[in-house]
């Protein structure tokens, strides 16, 4: 499940392939259940609640470092007590397995830090 995704690495996506269809995206989403399918299954998103701005900034930095390592970069918004991460593969304008790999790895970072979800 999510553990299996965490063992994988993102592969370079050069475009020219179709994004996952809604059924395939929904199947992978079951392995990252805290992430929500958005924009007709073209993007996934998760929000985290934190205790203050510093904690949010720390999570953003950790996600940024992971993103550089994996070569797959999310959109991130944050402020006092929250971080929202949005993933899609821009080259194909939709979802790819890489997005779910990143989601699982971000979940692992958050779990290790004791960070929860938006209620």
Residue pairs with C-beta under 8 A, 6 or more apart in sequence:
1 30
1 31
2 31
2 32
2 104
2 107
2 108
3 104
4 31
5 31
5 32
5 100
5 101
5 103
5 104
5 105
6 101
6 104
6 105
6 108
8 97
8 101
9 70
9 101
10 70
10 71
10 72
10 98
10 101
10 102
11 98
12 71
13 89
13 91
13 92
13 96
13 98
14 91
15 91
15 92
17 92
17 96
18 92
18 94
19 42
19 89
19 92
19 93
19 94
19 95
19 96
20 28
20 41
20 94
20 95
20 96
20 97
21 41
22 37
22 40
22 41
25 37
25 41
25 44
25 95
26 37
26 41
28 95
28 97
28 100
29 35
29 37
29 44
29 100
31 100
31 104
32 44
32 100
32 103
32 104
32 107
34 46
34 107
34 117
35 44
35 45
35 46
35 87
35 100
35 103
36 44
36 45
36 46
37 43
37 44
38 44
38 45
38 86
39 88
41 94
41 95
42 88
42 93
42 94
42 95
43 86
43 87
43 88
43 94
43 95
43 99
44 86
44 87
44 88
44 95
44 99
44 100
44 103
45 84
45 85
45 86
45 87
46 84
46 85
46 103
46 106
46 107
46 117
47 82
47 83
47 84
47 85
47 117
47 118
48 56
48 59
48 82
48 83
48 84
48 85
48 110
48 115
48 116
48 117
48 118
49 81
49 82
49 115
49 116
49 117
49 118
49 119
50 56
50 59
50 81
50 82
50 83
50 115
51 81
52 80
52 81
53 79
53 80
53 81
55 81
55 115
56 78
56 79
56 80
56 81
56 82
56 83
57 78
58 113
59 78
59 83
59 109
59 110
59 113
59 115
60 76
60 78
60 83
62 109
62 113
63 74
63 76
63 83
63 85
63 106
63 109
64 76
66 102
66 105
66 106
66 109
67 73
67 74
67 102
70 98
70 101
70 102
70 105
72 87
72 89
72 98
72 99
72 101
72 102
74 85
74 86
74 87
74 102
74 106
75 85
75 86
75 87
76 83
76 84
76 85
76 86
77 83
77 84
77 86
78 84
82 118
85 106
87 95
87 99
87 102
87 103
88 94
88 95
88 99
89 95
89 96
89 98
89 99
110 116
